[in-house]
Amino acid sequence: MALPYYVSPELIMQDKAEYAKKGIARGRSTVSMEYENGLLLMADNPHVSLNKISEIYDHIAFAGAGKYSEFENLRKAGIRHADMKGYLYSREDVTTKSLANSYSQTLGTIFSQEIKPLEVELLVVGLHESGATEMYRILFDGSIYDEKMVTVIGGRSDAIMTHLKQHVDGPRPLRDALHQGLEALESVGHQGLRLPILEVAVLDRRRPGRKFRRLSPSELLELSG
């Protein structure tokens, strides 16, 4: 009798990880950093009708990199999770950390139990009640990282992160933060980028109620001067 074909669990997990990493690396990068009034998110996204940056709740934003259909489904699930929690308990119970942990558990379960992992990397950022910023980067296997000051997902994220950490030493005015993010994207070969064609949003702690706001091309054109 022929012996059944055997593949070690370590090799299976390694193959899954390499598959997911290749899919994410083919995408374009998204940068998040603190600025003087909150958090800035900017994405190299040529598809103006397909947003990579979105609002999840009053003070929480989401960004995805990798396969659009997969992180779009996760975005919608996050909105449902936040809305249900806020409705059943209170709006104060909807926190950036709890949402990031929920995404981490979902991605970890899919990576360990399904044949095909999700080709996504997620970013969940928010403003705490105290005004402090929170940034969580969640990988395809459910690994979660609590980032400070700057973080990057998708594409050549490690190289962009290295560039930003060398040049960002604290929260700057919005105009300066935008130019720093643009320089970081250009440092890895994203030549020809201009602020007006980037997807950009902020979480502004000065705004009452909803903190999320997209920056229009006309605003970006003014800030690019």
C-alpha positions as a Markdown table, in Angstrom:
| # | Residue | x | y | z |
|---|---|---|---|---|
| 1 | Met | 0.0 | 0.0 | 0.0 |
| 2 | Ala | 1.4 | 3.4 | -0.9 |
| 3 | Leu | 2.1 | 5.7 | 1.9 |
| 4 | Pro | 0.1 | 9.0 | 2.0 |
| 5 | Tyr | 1.9 | 12.1 | 0.9 |
| 6 | Tyr | 3.2 | 14.1 | 3.9 |
| 7 | Val | 4.1 | 17.7 | 4.2 |
| 8 | Ser | 5.4 | 19.1 | 7.5 |
| 9 | Pro | 3.3 | 21.8 | 9.2 |
| 10 | Glu | 6.3 | 24.1 | 9.2 |
| 11 | Leu | 6.6 | 23.9 | 5.4 |
| 12 | Ile | 2.9 | 24.5 | 4.9 |
| 13 | Met | 3.0 | 27.6 | 7.0 |
| 14 | Gln | 6.2 | 28.8 | 5.3 |
| 15 | Asp | 4.6 | 28.4 | 1.8 |
| 16 | Lys | 1.4 | 30.2 | 3.0 |
| 17 | Ala | 3.5 | 33.1 | 4.3 |
| 18 | Glu | 5.6 | 33.4 | 1.2 |
| 19 | Tyr | 2.4 | 33.4 | -1.0 |
| 20 | Ala | 0.8 | 36.1 | 1.1 |
| 21 | Lys | 3.9 | 38.3 | 1.2 |
| 22 | Lys | 4.2 | 38.2 | -2.6 |
| 23 | Gly | 0.6 | 39.3 | -3.0 |
| 24 | Ile | 1.0 | 42.2 | -0.6 |
| 25 | Ala | 4.3 | 43.3 | -2.1 |
| 26 | Arg | 2.7 | 43.7 | -5.5 |
| 27 | Gly | 0.4 | 46.3 | -4.1 |
| 28 | Arg | 1.2 | 50.0 | -3.5 |
| 29 | Ser | 2.1 | 51.4 | -0.1 |
| 30 | Thr | 0.1 | 53.3 | 2.5 |
| 31 | Val | 1.8 | 55.6 | 5.0 |
| 32 | Ser | 0.4 | 56.7 | 8.4 |
| 33 | Met | 2.1 | 59.3 | 10.6 |
| 34 | Glu | 1.3 | 61.6 | 13.4 |
| 35 | Tyr | 1.0 | 65.3 | 12.7 |
| 36 | Glu | 0.4 | 68.2 | 15.0 |
| 37 | Asn | -3.5 | 67.8 | 15.1 |
| 38 | Gly | -3.9 | 64.0 | 14.9 |
| 39 | Leu | -3.1 | 61.3 | 12.3 |
| 40 | Leu | -2.4 | 61.5 | 8.6 |
| 41 | Leu | -2.9 | 58.6 | 6.2 |
| 42 | Met | -1.8 | 58.8 | 2.6 |
| 43 | Ala | -1.8 | 56.1 | -0.1 |
| 44 | Asp | -0.4 | 55.7 | -3.5 |
| 45 | Asn | -3.7 | 54.7 | -5.1 |
| 46 | Pro | -4.3 | 55.4 | -8.9 |
| 47 | His | -7.8 | 54.0 | -8.7 |
| 48 | Val | -9.8 | 57.0 | -7.4 |
| 49 | Ser | -13.0 | 55.0 | -7.1 |
| 50 | Leu | -11.5 | 52.2 | -5.0 |
| 51 | Asn | -10.6 | 53.7 | -1.6 |
| 52 | Lys | -7.7 | 52.1 | 0.4 |
| 53 | Ile | -8.3 | 54.5 | 3.3 |
| 54 | Ser | -11.7 | 54.6 | 5.1 |
| 55 | Glu | -13.6 | 55.6 | 8.2 |
| 56 | Ile | -14.6 | 52.8 | 10.5 |
| 57 | Tyr | -16.0 | 54.8 | 13.4 |
| 58 | Asp | -16.1 | 58.3 | 14.8 |
| 59 | His | -12.4 | 58.3 | 15.8 |
| 60 | Ile | -11.1 | 55.2 | 14.0 |
| 61 | Ala | -9.7 | 54.8 | 10.5 |
| 62 | Phe | -8.8 | 51.8 | 8.4 |
| 63 | Ala | -6.3 | 51.2 | 5.6 |
| 64 | Gly | -5.6 | 48.0 | 3.6 |
| 65 | Ala | -2.9 | 46.8 | 1.3 |
| 66 | Gly | -2.8 | 43.8 | -0.9 |
| 67 | Lys | -5.8 | 42.2 | -2.6 |
| 68 | Tyr | -8.5 | 44.8 | -2.7 |
| 69 | Ser | -11.5 | 42.5 | -2.6 |
| 70 | Glu | -10.2 | 40.8 | 0.5 |
| 71 | Phe | -9.4 | 43.9 | 2.6 |
| 72 | Glu | -12.6 | 45.5 | 1.4 |
| 73 | Asn | -14.6 | 42.6 | 3.0 |
| 74 | Leu | -12.6 | 43.0 | 6.2 |
| 75 | Arg | -13.4 | 46.8 | 6.2 |
| 76 | Lys | -17.1 | 46.1 | 6.0 |
| 77 | Ala | -16.9 | 43.5 | 8.7 |
| 78 | Gly | -15.1 | 46.0 | 10.9 |
| 79 | Ile | -17.8 | 48.6 | 10.4 |
| 80 | Arg | -20.5 | 46.1 | 11.4 |
| 81 | His | -18.5 | 45.0 | 14.4 |
| 82 | Ala | -18.0 | 48.6 | 15.6 |
| 83 | Asp | -21.6 | 49.6 | 15.0 |
| 84 | Met | -23.0 | 46.6 | 16.8 |
| 85 | Lys | -20.7 | 47.1 | 19.8 |
| 86 | Gly | -21.5 | 50.7 | 20.0 |
| 87 | Tyr | -25.3 | 50.0 | 19.8 |
| 88 | Leu | -25.3 | 47.1 | 22.3 |
| 89 | Tyr | -23.0 | 48.8 | 24.9 |
| 90 | Ser | -21.8 | 52.4 | 24.4 |
| 91 | Arg | -19.8 | 54.4 | 21.9 |
| 92 | Glu | -16.9 | 54.6 | 24.4 |
| 93 | Asp | -16.6 | 50.8 | 24.2 |
| 94 | Val | -15.6 | 50.9 | 20.6 |
| 95 | Thr | -11.8 | 51.3 | 20.8 |
| 96 | Thr | -9.0 | 51.2 | 18.3 |
| 97 | Lys | -7.3 | 48.4 | 20.2 |
| 98 | Ser | -10.4 | 46.1 | 20.4 |
| 99 | Leu | -11.0 | 46.5 | 16.7 |
| 100 | Ala | -7.4 | 45.7 | 15.9 |
| 101 | Asn | -7.5 | 42.6 | 18.1 |
| 102 | Ser | -10.6 | 41.5 | 16.3 |
| 103 | Tyr | -8.9 | 41.8 | 13.0 |
| 104 | Ser | -5.9 | 40.0 | 14.4 |
| 105 | Gln | -8.0 | 37.0 | 15.5 |
| 106 | Thr | -9.8 | 36.8 | 12.2 |
| 107 | Leu | -6.6 | 36.9 | 10.1 |
| 108 | Gly | -4.9 | 34.4 | 12.4 |
| 109 | Thr | -7.7 | 31.9 | 12.2 |
| 110 | Ile | -7.9 | 32.1 | 8.4 |
| 111 | Phe | -4.1 | 31.7 | 8.1 |
| 112 | Ser | -4.0 | 28.6 | 10.3 |
| 113 | Gln | -7.1 | 26.9 | 9.2 |
| 114 | Glu | -7.7 | 27.7 | 5.5 |
| 115 | Ile | -5.7 | 26.5 | 2.5 |
| 116 | Lys | -5.3 | 30.0 | 1.1 |
| 117 | Pro | -4.3 | 32.9 | 3.4 |
| 118 | Leu | -5.6 | 36.4 | 2.8 |
| 119 | Glu | -3.2 | 38.5 | 0.8 |
| 120 | Val | -3.7 | 41.6 | 3.0 |
| 121 | Glu | -2.0 | 43.8 | 5.5 |
| 122 | Leu | -4.1 | 46.1 | 7.6 |
| 123 | Leu | -3.7 | 49.3 | 9.4 |
| 124 | Val | -6.1 | 50.4 | 12.2 |
| 125 | Val | -5.5 | 53.9 | 13.6 |
| 126 | Gly | -7.5 | 56.0 | 16.0 |
| 127 | Leu | -7.6 | 58.9 | 18.5 |
| 128 | His | -7.9 | 58.0 | 22.1 |
| 129 | Glu | -10.3 | 60.0 | 24.4 |
| 130 | Ser | -7.2 | 61.7 | 25.9 |
| 131 | Gly | -6.2 | 62.9 | 22.4 |
| 132 | Ala | -3.3 | 60.4 | 22.1 |
| 133 | Thr | -2.9 | 58.6 | 18.8 |
| 134 | Glu | -3.0 | 54.8 | 18.3 |
| 135 | Met | -1.6 | 52.8 | 15.4 |
| 136 | Tyr | -1.9 | 49.1 | 14.9 |
| 137 | Arg | -0.4 | 47.2 | 12.0 |
| 138 | Ile | -1.9 | 43.7 | 11.4 |
| 139 | Leu | -0.2 | 41.2 | 9.2 |
| 140 | Phe | -1.7 | 38.4 | 7.0 |
| 141 | Asp | -1.1 | 35.8 | 9.8 |
| 142 | Gly | -2.7 | 37.8 | 12.5 |
| 143 | Ser | 0.5 | 39.2 | 14.0 |
| 144 | Ile | -0.2 | 42.7 | 15.4 |
| 145 | Tyr | 2.2 | 45.5 | 16.1 |
| 146 | Asp | 1.6 | 48.7 | 18.2 |
| 147 | Glu | 3.4 | 51.3 | 16.1 |
| 148 | Lys | 4.5 | 54.8 | 17.2 |
| 149 | Met | 4.8 | 58.0 | 15.2 |
| 150 | Val | 4.9 | 56.4 | 11.8 |
| 151 | Thr | 4.1 | 53.1 | 10.1 |
| 152 | Val | 3.7 | 51.7 | 6.5 |
| 153 | Ile | 1.9 | 48.8 | 4.9 |
| 154 | Gly | 2.1 | 47.2 | 1.5 |
| 155 | Gly | 4.7 | 47.5 | -1.3 |
| 156 | Arg | 8.2 | 48.1 | -0.1 |
| 157 | Ser | 7.1 | 49.0 | 3.4 |
| 158 | Asp | 10.3 | 48.2 | 5.1 |
| 159 | Ala | 12.4 | 50.6 | 2.9 |
| 160 | Ile | 9.8 | 53.4 | 3.3 |
| 161 | Met | 9.7 | 52.8 | 7.1 |
| 162 | Thr | 13.4 | 53.1 | 7.3 |
| 163 | His | 13.4 | 56.4 | 5.3 |
| 164 | Leu | 10.6 | 57.9 | 7.5 |
| 165 | Lys | 12.3 | 56.9 | 10.8 |
| 166 | Gln | 15.5 | 58.7 | 9.6 |
| 167 | His | 13.6 | 61.9 | 8.9 |
| 168 | Val | 10.6 | 62.0 | 11.2 |
| 169 | Asp | 11.4 | 63.1 | 14.8 |
| 170 | Gly | 8.1 | 64.3 | 16.0 |
| 171 | Pro | 4.6 | 65.6 | 14.9 |
| 172 | Arg | 4.8 | 68.3 | 12.3 |
| 173 | Pro | 2.3 | 70.6 | 10.7 |
| 174 | Leu | 0.1 | 68.9 | 8.1 |
| 175 | Arg | 2.0 | 70.5 | 5.1 |
| 176 | Asp | 5.3 | 69.2 | 6.4 |
| 177 | Ala | 4.0 | 65.7 | 7.2 |
| 178 | Leu | 2.5 | 65.4 | 3.7 |
| 179 | His | 5.8 | 66.3 | 2.1 |
| 180 | Gln | 7.7 | 63.9 | 4.3 |
| 181 | Gly | 5.3 | 61.1 | 3.3 |
| 182 | Leu | 5.6 | 61.9 | -0.4 |
| 183 | Glu | 9.4 | 61.9 | -0.1 |
| 184 | Ala | 9.3 | 58.5 | 1.6 |
| 185 | Leu | 7.2 | 57.0 | -1.2 |
| 186 | Glu | 9.4 | 58.5 | -3.9 |
| 187 | Ser | 12.5 | 57.1 | -2.1 |
| 188 | Val | 11.6 | 53.6 | -3.2 |
| 189 | Gly | 11.0 | 54.4 | -6.8 |
| 190 | His | 7.5 | 55.9 | -6.8 |
| 191 | Gln | 8.8 | 58.7 | -9.1 |
| 192 | Gly | 6.4 | 61.2 | -10.6 |
| 193 | Leu | 4.0 | 61.2 | -7.6 |
| 194 | Arg | 2.3 | 64.4 | -6.7 |
| 195 | Leu | 0.2 | 65.2 | -3.7 |
| 196 | Pro | -3.0 | 66.0 | -5.6 |
| 197 | Ile | -3.1 | 62.4 | -7.1 |
| 198 | Leu | -2.6 | 60.7 | -3.8 |
| 199 | Glu | -5.4 | 59.4 | -1.6 |
| 200 | Val | -5.1 | 61.3 | 1.7 |
| 201 | Ala | -7.2 | 61.5 | 4.9 |
| 202 | Val | -6.8 | 62.7 | 8.4 |
| 203 | Leu | -8.1 | 62.0 | 11.9 |
| 204 | Asp | -8.3 | 65.6 | 13.2 |
| 205 | Arg | -8.7 | 65.8 | 17.0 |
| 206 | Arg | -10.0 | 69.4 | 16.7 |
| 207 | Arg | -13.1 | 68.3 | 14.9 |
| 208 | Pro | -16.2 | 67.7 | 17.1 |
| 209 | Gly | -17.9 | 64.2 | 16.6 |
| 210 | Arg | -16.5 | 62.5 | 13.6 |
| 211 | Lys | -12.7 | 63.0 | 13.4 |
| 212 | Phe | -12.2 | 61.5 | 9.9 |
| 213 | Arg | -11.9 | 63.8 | 6.9 |
| 214 | Arg | -10.7 | 63.2 | 3.3 |
| 215 | Leu | -8.5 | 65.9 | 1.8 |
| 216 | Ser | -9.8 | 67.0 | -1.7 |
| 217 | Pro | -7.5 | 67.4 | -4.7 |
| 218 | Ser | -7.9 | 71.1 | -4.4 |
| 219 | Glu | -6.7 | 71.1 | -0.8 |
| 220 | Leu | -3.8 | 68.9 | -1.6 |
| 221 | Leu | -2.9 | 71.2 | -4.5 |
| 222 | Glu | -2.8 | 74.1 | -2.1 |
| 223 | Leu | -0.8 | 72.2 | 0.5 |
| 224 | Ser | 1.7 | 71.0 | -2.1 |
| 225 | Gly | 2.9 | 74.6 | -2.7 |
